Amino acid sequence: MKNCACIAEYNPLHNGHLKLISHIKNELKAETLTVILSGDFCERGENAVMDKYTRAKHAVYAGADIVIELPAVFAAANAEIFATGAMKIVKSLGYVDTLCFGVESGDAETYKKAAAAMLNETKEFKQILKRELETGVSLARAKFNAVKELNLPELDESLVSSPNNILALEYAKAAIKLDTDIELAPYLRENIHNDAALKKGVTSAQSIRLQLAAGNKKKLKKVVPKYVYDDLPQYPPDFRVPVVAALMTATAKELAESADCTEGLENRIKALLKDNPDYDSLLEKVSTKRYTKARIRRIFLANFLRISEDFVFKCLKSDLYVKVLAVRENSPLPALIKRNAKVPLLMRKSDYRALEKTALECFLKDALANDLYNLVSRGKQNEYFTLIVPDAEK
């Protein structure tokens, strides 16, 4: 029996995602599909266009058997932490044997080979890495360049040329670090991850979000399933003002504690904030070739959710929980998780009493993210809720 997992945002779920799920069911012959889903905030440092429960429901409609929340401390982090946190949850389930993910290029062996090389950080590697970072390239690119110079000159540059490939590489690294034998199953995507142009049939989530933000919901009818289209808002929730307000009220010291805020970025942000109180202009001014917009957005969001760098790594080292957002009615997976997982399964309010220490702190960040999302979107989602999805409701 093959039990497959996907790590996803479904922001929103679209036709490309349906093809991936079809591949898992029909080509990989998976009998169950577990989705690890980002909550109300995502890896690009932005809020999702719909709340996590609505997106989890869509995942079940599309073919998932159970949808488990990726905690906010991981979901809104950089690729390495996002992937490691998600793989940590996948491993904790105790029954998943395959991880499937979309890529622009490369096969499983290519990613495993590159991952093993990048984890071998010798003294010489670190020296080259430092030199590469000083040129202004991203951390992923700097690590890749160091490995290429030292060990594997035949490595494909495309592995660090797109967000999905970078994530795939991080999944492979996480599998090694966590000592798991979960099979990696890359799936070649049909479109570029961050392509802004709306395409017919299969298009990027980015292009869909841009059209939605421009008030062009009607243009999206043929690129997402009907059940997704019906739930799409006319405009996505706009968190830019409260995020900037949080930057204004934070001291430079408090901002410096935010995840990924290093090298004095807190001073740069606070200085530029005075003359650029608008979110978009501030983002434009703060970001550089080295400090990408995605990284700066994540820092803004970490400050907004009060997620510190220290706390993120504390969560990575701790046993947490398996929080079910949605599950197919009569699915055997909750019982399977309860038997196999070494962490609490959260499905009803009484289950949360088992949480303590770091796990409880981590959950409270999820609850805060839920409350803030409700505030801006005027939603009423209950953090202690699990959605049971009958097939007939699709």
PEDABEL-V604064 format. One record per residue. N is the residue number from 1. RES is the residue in one small letter. PHI is phi in radians with two decimals (NA if undefined). PSI is psi in whole degrees, -180 to 180 (* if undefined). NEAR is the number of other ideal C-beta (glycine too) atoms within 8 Angstrom. Layout:
n = <N & N>
res = <RES & RES>
phi = <PHI & PHI>
psi = <PSI & PSI>
near = <NEAR & NEAR>
This chain:
n = <1 & 2 & 3 & 4 & 5 & 6 & 7 & 8 & 9 & 10 & 11 & 12 & 13 & 14 & 15 & 16 & 17 & 18 & 19 & 20 & 21 & 22 & 23 & 24 & 25 & 26 & 27 & 28 & 29 & 30 & 31 & 32 & 33 & 34 & 35 & 36 & 37 & 38 & 39 & 40 & 41 & 42 & 43 & 44 & 45 & 46 & 47 & 48 & 49 & 50 & 51 & 52 & 53 & 54 & 55 & 56 & 57 & 58 & 59 & 60 & 61 & 62 & 63 & 64 & 65 & 66 & 67 & 68 & 69 & 70 & 71 & 72 & 73 & 74 & 75 & 76 & 77 & 78 & 79 & 80 & 81 & 82 & 83 & 84 & 85 & 86 & 87 & 88 & 89 & 90 & 91 & 92 & 93 & 94 & 95 & 96 & 97 & 98 & 99 & 100 & 101 & 102 & 103 & 104 & 105 & 106 & 107 & 108 & 109 & 110 & 111 & 112 & 113 & 114 & 115 & 116 & 117 & 118 & 119 & 120 & 121 & 122 & 123 & 124 & 125 & 126 & 127 & 128 & 129 & 130 & 131 & 132 & 133 & 134 & 135 & 136 & 137 & 138 & 139 & 140 & 141 & 142 & 143 & 144 & 145 & 146 & 147 & 148 & 149 & 150 & 151 & 152 & 153 & 154 & 155 & 156 & 157 & 158 & 159 & 160 & 161 & 162 & 163 & 164 & 165 & 166 & 167 & 168 & 169 & 170 & 171 & 172 & 173 & 174 & 175 & 176 & 177 & 178 & 179 & 180 & 181 & 182 & 183 & 184 & 185 & 186 & 187 & 188 & 189 & 190 & 191 & 192 & 193 & 194 & 195 & 196 & 197 & 198 & 199 & 200 & 201 & 202 & 203 & 204 & 205 & 206 & 207 & 208 & 209 & 210 & 211 & 212 & 213 & 214 & 215 & 216 & 217 & 218 & 219 & 220 & 221 & 222 & 223 & 224 & 225 & 226 & 227 & 228 & 229 & 230 & 231 & 232 & 233 & 234 & 235 & 236 & 237 & 238 & 239 & 240 & 241 & 242 & 243 & 244 & 245 & 246 & 247 & 248 & 249 & 250 & 251 & 252 & 253 & 254 & 255 & 256 & 257 & 258 & 259 & 260 & 261 & 262 & 263 & 264 & 265 & 266 & 267 & 268 & 269 & 270 & 271 & 272 & 273 & 274 & 275 & 276 & 277 & 278 & 279 & 280 & 281 & 282 & 283 & 284 & 285 & 286 & 287 & 288 & 289 & 290 & 291 & 292 & 293 & 294 & 295 & 296 & 297 & 298 & 299 & 300 & 301 & 302 & 303 & 304 & 305 & 306 & 307 & 308 & 309 & 310 & 311 & 312 & 313 & 314 & 315 & 316 & 317 & 318 & 319 & 320 & 321 & 322 & 323 & 324 & 325 & 326 & 327 & 328 & 329 & 330 & 331 & 332 & 333 & 334 & 335 & 336 & 337 & 338 & 339 & 340 & 341 & 342 & 343 & 344 & 345 & 346 & 347 & 348 & 349 & 350 & 351 & 352 & 353 & 354 & 355 & 356 & 357 & 358 & 359 & 360 & 361 & 362 & 363 & 364 & 365 & 366 & 367 & 368 & 369 & 370 & 371 & 372 & 373 & 374 & 375 & 376 & 377 & 378 & 379 & 380 & 381 & 382 & 383 & 384 & 385 & 386 & 387 & 388 & 389 & 390 & 391 & 392 & 393 & 394>
res = <m & k & n & c & a & c & i & a & e & y & n & p & l & h & n & g & h & l & k & l & i & s & h & i & k & n & e & l & k & a & e & t & l & t & v & i & l & s & g & d & f & c & e & r & g & e & n & a & v & m & d & k & y & t & r & a & k & h & a & v & y & a & g & a & d & i & v & i & e & l & p & a & v & f & a & a & a & n & a & e & i & f & a & t & g & a & m & k & i & v & k & s & l & g & y & v & d & t & l & c & f & g & v & e & s & g & d & a & e & t & y & k & k & a & a & a & a & m & l & n & e & t & k & e & f & k & q & i & l & k & r & e & l & e & t & g & v & s & l & a & r & a & k & f & n & a & v & k & e & l & n & l & p & e & l & d & e & s & l & v & s & s & p & n & n & i & l & a & l & e & y & a & k & a & a & i & k & l & d & t & d & i & e & l & a & p & y & l & r & e & n & i & h & n & d & a & a & l & k & k & g & v & t & s & a & q & s & i & r & l & q & l & a & a & g & n & k & k & k & l & k & k & v & v & p & k & y & v & y & d & d & l & p & q & y & p & p & d & f & r & v & p & v & v & a & a & l & m & t & a & t & a & k & e & l & a & e & s & a & d & c & t & e & g & l & e & n & r & i & k & a & l & l & k & d & n & p & d & y & d & s & l & l & e & k & v & s & t & k & r & y & t & k & a & r & i & r & r & i & f & l & a & n & f & l & r & i & s & e & d & f & v & f & k & c & l & k & s & d & l & y & v & k & v & l & a & v & r & e & n & s & p & l & p & a & l & i & k & r & n & a & k & v & p & l & l & m & r & k & s & d & y & r & a & l & e & k & t & a & l & e & c & f & l & k & d & a & l & a & n & d & l & y & n & l & v & s & r & g & k & q & n & e & y & f & t & l & i & v & p & d & a & e & k>
phi = <NA & -1.64 & -1.99 & -1.79 & -2.21 & -2.23 & -1.89 & -2.56 & -1.98 & 0.79 & -2.06 & -1.69 & -1.18 & -2.37 & -1.07 & -1.12 & -1.12 & -1.05 & -1.15 & -1.12 & -1.14 & -1.09 & -1.06 & -1.08 & -1.29 & -1.67 & -1.64 & -1.39 & 1.06 & -1.27 & -1.54 & -2.34 & -2.24 & -1.87 & -1.89 & -1.69 & -1.95 & -1.02 & -1.35 & -1.41 & -2.29 & -2.13 & -1.14 & -1.35 & 1.45 & -2.18 & -1.32 & -1.28 & -1.32 & -2.41 & -1.13 & -1.16 & -1.25 & -1.13 & -1.19 & -1.17 & -1.05 & -1.07 & -1.09 & -1.19 & -1.00 & -1.37 & 2.36 & -1.24 & -1.62 & -2.67 & -2.17 & -1.99 & -1.32 & -1.47 & -0.91 & -1.00 & -1.10 & -1.72 & -1.10 & -1.78 & -1.83 & -1.22 & -1.02 & -1.12 & -1.26 & -0.95 & -1.20 & -1.15 & -1.09 & -1.18 & -1.14 & -1.07 & -1.19 & -1.00 & -1.10 & -1.14 & -1.15 & 1.50 & -2.26 & -1.31 & -1.99 & -2.46 & -2.04 & -1.93 & -2.66 & -1.45 & -2.42 & -1.52 & -2.89 & 1.66 & -1.99 & -1.03 & -1.13 & -1.04 & -1.21 & -1.16 & -1.13 & -1.15 & -1.09 & -1.07 & -1.16 & -1.27 & -1.51 & -1.57 & -1.56 & -1.34 & -1.07 & -1.15 & -1.02 & -1.11 & -1.14 & -1.19 & -1.03 & -1.06 & -1.11 & -1.12 & -1.09 & -1.19 & -1.41 & 1.70 & -1.41 & -1.20 & -1.08 & -1.05 & -1.14 & -1.09 & -1.13 & -1.10 & -1.07 & -1.14 & -1.11 & -1.09 & -1.20 & -1.59 & -2.15 & -2.22 & -1.11 & -1.50 & -1.05 & -1.37 & -1.00 & -1.13 & -1.12 & -2.13 & -1.90 & -2.55 & -0.98 & -1.21 & -1.16 & -1.07 & -1.09 & -1.03 & -1.09 & -1.22 & -1.08 & -1.13 & -1.13 & -1.11 & -1.06 & -1.23 & -1.08 & -1.53 & 0.94 & -2.01 & -1.74 & -1.06 & -1.25 & -1.67 & -2.27 & -1.14 & -2.19 & -1.27 & -1.29 & -1.70 & -2.42 & -1.38 & -0.92 & -1.89 & -1.15 & -1.40 & -1.42 & -1.32 & -1.85 & -1.34 & 1.36 & -1.87 & -2.34 & -1.38 & -1.09 & -1.06 & -1.12 & -1.18 & -1.10 & -1.14 & -1.14 & -1.14 & -1.12 & -1.50 & 1.42 & -1.83 & -0.99 & -1.05 & -1.26 & -1.72 & -0.98 & -1.71 & -1.93 & -2.31 & -1.07 & -1.03 & -1.16 & -1.33 & -0.99 & -1.09 & -1.62 & -1.08 & -1.30 & -1.14 & -2.43 & -1.24 & -1.01 & -1.95 & -1.70 & -1.10 & -1.16 & -1.11 & -1.16 & -1.17 & -1.04 & -1.15 & -1.15 & -1.16 & -1.46 & -1.39 & -1.39 & -1.05 & -1.14 & -1.13 & -1.14 & -1.11 & -1.39 & -1.13 & -0.97 & 1.26 & -1.63 & -2.21 & 0.97 & 1.32 & -1.05 & -1.06 & -1.22 & -1.10 & -1.12 & -1.11 & -1.18 & -1.33 & -1.12 & -1.02 & -1.78 & -2.36 & -1.30 & -1.47 & -0.94 & -1.14 & -1.23 & -1.12 & -1.02 & -1.11 & -1.26 & -1.31 & -1.24 & -2.45 & -1.04 & -1.38 & -1.74 & -1.15 & -1.05 & -1.07 & -1.14 & -1.14 & -1.06 & -1.15 & -1.14 & -0.98 & -1.22 & -1.04 & -1.14 & -1.07 & -1.62 & 0.98 & -1.80 & -1.57 & -1.01 & -1.07 & -1.20 & -1.02 & -1.24 & -1.10 & -1.18 & -1.10 & -1.60 & -1.91 & -1.32 & -1.97 & -2.92 & -2.08 & -1.71 & -1.53 & -1.47 & -2.67 & -2.57 & -1.18 & -0.97 & 1.22 & -1.18 & -1.41 & -1.17 & -1.00 & -1.16 & -1.14 & -1.11 & -1.06 & -1.33 & -1.74 & -1.27 & -1.72 & -2.19 & -1.09 & -1.65 & -1.89 & -2.32 & -2.34 & -1.02 & -1.11 & -1.14 & -1.26 & -1.16 & -1.34 & -1.36 & -2.68 & 0.90 & -1.10 & -1.05 & -1.16 & -1.06 & -1.13 & -1.10 & -1.12 & -1.18 & -1.07 & -1.15 & -1.11 & -1.04 & -1.08 & -1.15 & -1.17 & -1.13 & -1.02 & -1.04 & -1.37 & -1.53 & 1.06 & -1.57 & -2.38 & -1.29 & -1.64 & -1.11 & -1.62 & -1.72 & -2.18 & -1.54 & -1.67 & -1.90 & -1.27 & -1.02 & -1.13 & -1.39 & -1.07>
psi = <121 & 126 & 110 & 151 & 151 & 142 & 122 & 166 & -33 & 59 & 67 & 177 & 132 & -174 & -32 & -40 & -39 & -39 & -40 & -44 & -38 & -41 & -44 & -44 & -44 & -36 & -46 & -14 & 37 & 134 & -24 & 150 & 120 & 127 & 127 & 110 & 132 & 147 & -133 & -9 & 149 & 174 & -23 & 0 & 23 & 161 & 153 & 157 & -21 & 157 & 163 & -32 & -39 & -44 & -33 & -40 & -43 & -39 & -41 & -42 & -36 & -14 & -5 & 148 & -31 & 146 & 122 & 137 & 134 & 116 & 149 & -33 & -26 & -39 & -33 & 21 & 179 & 173 & -40 & -46 & -41 & -51 & -43 & -43 & -42 & -44 & -31 & -43 & -45 & -46 & -40 & -21 & -35 & -2 & -12 & 130 & -11 & 138 & 123 & 138 & 152 & 140 & 163 & -24 & 166 & 152 & 178 & -44 & -38 & -46 & -40 & -39 & -46 & -40 & -45 & -41 & -40 & -20 & -10 & 76 & 87 & 175 & -41 & -39 & -47 & -35 & -44 & -39 & -45 & -43 & -42 & -43 & -33 & -17 & -10 & 7 & 166 & 164 & -43 & -45 & -41 & -43 & -42 & -46 & -38 & -44 & -43 & -41 & -35 & -43 & -50 & 76 & -15 & 0 & 143 & 124 & -28 & -16 & -23 & 28 & -3 & 150 & -39 & -40 & -40 & -43 & -43 & -42 & -39 & -35 & -44 & -41 & -42 & -39 & -38 & -48 & -37 & 0 & 53 & 146 & 22 & 130 & 137 & 130 & 83 & 145 & 125 & 121 & 161 & -12 & 164 & 136 & -47 & 25 & 122 & -17 & 132 & 122 & 159 & 144 & -90 & 120 & 168 & 154 & -33 & -45 & -35 & -45 & -39 & -42 & -40 & -42 & -28 & 2 & 21 & 47 & -37 & -26 & -9 & 1 & -37 & 1 & -5 & 155 & 156 & -39 & -27 & -47 & -43 & -29 & -13 & 135 & 165 & -36 & 145 & 156 & 142 & 109 & 6 & -43 & -51 & -31 & -43 & -39 & -40 & -36 & -38 & -39 & -17 & 142 & 165 & -37 & -44 & -40 & -37 & -25 & -12 & 148 & 131 & 9 & 94 & 177 & 34 & 16 & -29 & -38 & -39 & -44 & -49 & -38 & -44 & -22 & -33 & -42 & -2 & 67 & -7 & 133 & -51 & -42 & -36 & -45 & -43 & -42 & -40 & -38 & 148 & -175 & -40 & -42 & 89 & 160 & -39 & -42 & -43 & -41 & -39 & -37 & -45 & -45 & -41 & -40 & -42 & -40 & 0 & 50 & 113 & 157 & -45 & -40 & -37 & -48 & -29 & -42 & -37 & -30 & -6 & 156 & 131 & -106 & 169 & 103 & 118 & 120 & -43 & 150 & 143 & 136 & 134 & 15 & 139 & -5 & -39 & -41 & -37 & -42 & -44 & -35 & -37 & -33 & 146 & 10 & 161 & 141 & 124 & 111 & -25 & 162 & -36 & -25 & -27 & -14 & -19 & -14 & 141 & 164 & -128 & -39 & -42 & -43 & -41 & -44 & -38 & -29 & -40 & -41 & -40 & -45 & -41 & -45 & -41 & -38 & -44 & -42 & -48 & -38 & -6 & 36 & 176 & 35 & 134 & 122 & -23 & 16 & 144 & 128 & 121 & 119 & 107 & 143 & -33 & -18 & -14 & *>
near = <4 & 10 & 12 & 16 & 15 & 15 & 13 & 10 & 11 & 11 & 11 & 14 & 12 & 14 & 11 & 13 & 11 & 11 & 10 & 12 & 13 & 9 & 11 & 14 & 11 & 7 & 6 & 12 & 7 & 12 & 6 & 12 & 13 & 17 & 15 & 13 & 16 & 14 & 14 & 11 & 15 & 12 & 13 & 7 & 14 & 9 & 11 & 16 & 11 & 11 & 12 & 14 & 11 & 9 & 16 & 15 & 11 & 15 & 16 & 16 & 11 & 11 & 10 & 14 & 10 & 16 & 14 & 14 & 14 & 14 & 15 & 14 & 14 & 15 & 15 & 16 & 14 & 10 & 11 & 9 & 12 & 15 & 14 & 15 & 16 & 14 & 16 & 12 & 13 & 15 & 11 & 12 & 14 & 11 & 10 & 13 & 8 & 14 & 16 & 14 & 14 & 9 & 13 & 12 & 8 & 12 & 6 & 10 & 6 & 10 & 16 & 12 & 10 & 15 & 13 & 9 & 11 & 12 & 9 & 8 & 7 & 7 & 5 & 7 & 12 & 9 & 8 & 12 & 12 & 8 & 8 & 13 & 11 & 6 & 7 & 7 & 10 & 8 & 7 & 10 & 10 & 13 & 11 & 14 & 11 & 12 & 14 & 10 & 7 & 9 & 7 & 9 & 6 & 4 & 12 & 8 & 7 & 10 & 16 & 11 & 7 & 11 & 8 & 12 & 15 & 12 & 12 & 15 & 15 & 13 & 16 & 14 & 14 & 13 & 14 & 11 & 8 & 10 & 4 & 8 & 3 & 13 & 8 & 14 & 11 & 13 & 10 & 8 & 11 & 6 & 10 & 8 & 11 & 8 & 11 & 7 & 6 & 10 & 11 & 5 & 7 & 10 & 15 & 13 & 9 & 10 & 13 & 15 & 12 & 10 & 12 & 15 & 8 & 6 & 7 & 8 & 11 & 5 & 7 & 14 & 7 & 5 & 13 & 12 & 12 & 5 & 9 & 12 & 11 & 6 & 8 & 13 & 10 & 5 & 7 & 11 & 9 & 7 & 11 & 9 & 8 & 10 & 13 & 14 & 8 & 11 & 14 & 8 & 5 & 9 & 5 & 9 & 7 & 9 & 15 & 9 & 9 & 14 & 15 & 11 & 14 & 6 & 3 & 6 & 13 & 12 & 8 & 9 & 15 & 11 & 7 & 11 & 12 & 7 & 5 & 9 & 8 & 8 & 10 & 7 & 8 & 15 & 12 & 7 & 8 & 12 & 10 & 6 & 6 & 8 & 9 & 9 & 7 & 9 & 12 & 15 & 12 & 16 & 16 & 15 & 14 & 15 & 15 & 11 & 13 & 8 & 13 & 10 & 11 & 7 & 12 & 14 & 8 & 9 & 14 & 11 & 5 & 10 & 6 & 12 & 12 & 13 & 10 & 14 & 12 & 15 & 16 & 10 & 8 & 4 & 9 & 6 & 12 & 12 & 7 & 10 & 14 & 8 & 7 & 8 & 11 & 5 & 10 & 9 & 12 & 13 & 8 & 7 & 5 & 5 & 10 & 9 & 5 & 7 & 10 & 5 & 6 & 9 & 14 & 9 & 9 & 14 & 14 & 8 & 15 & 14 & 9 & 11 & 13 & 13 & 9 & 13 & 16 & 12 & 7 & 11 & 9 & 5 & 7 & 4 & 11 & 5 & 8 & 6 & 7 & 10 & 11 & 7 & 12 & 6 & 7 & 4 & 6 & 5>
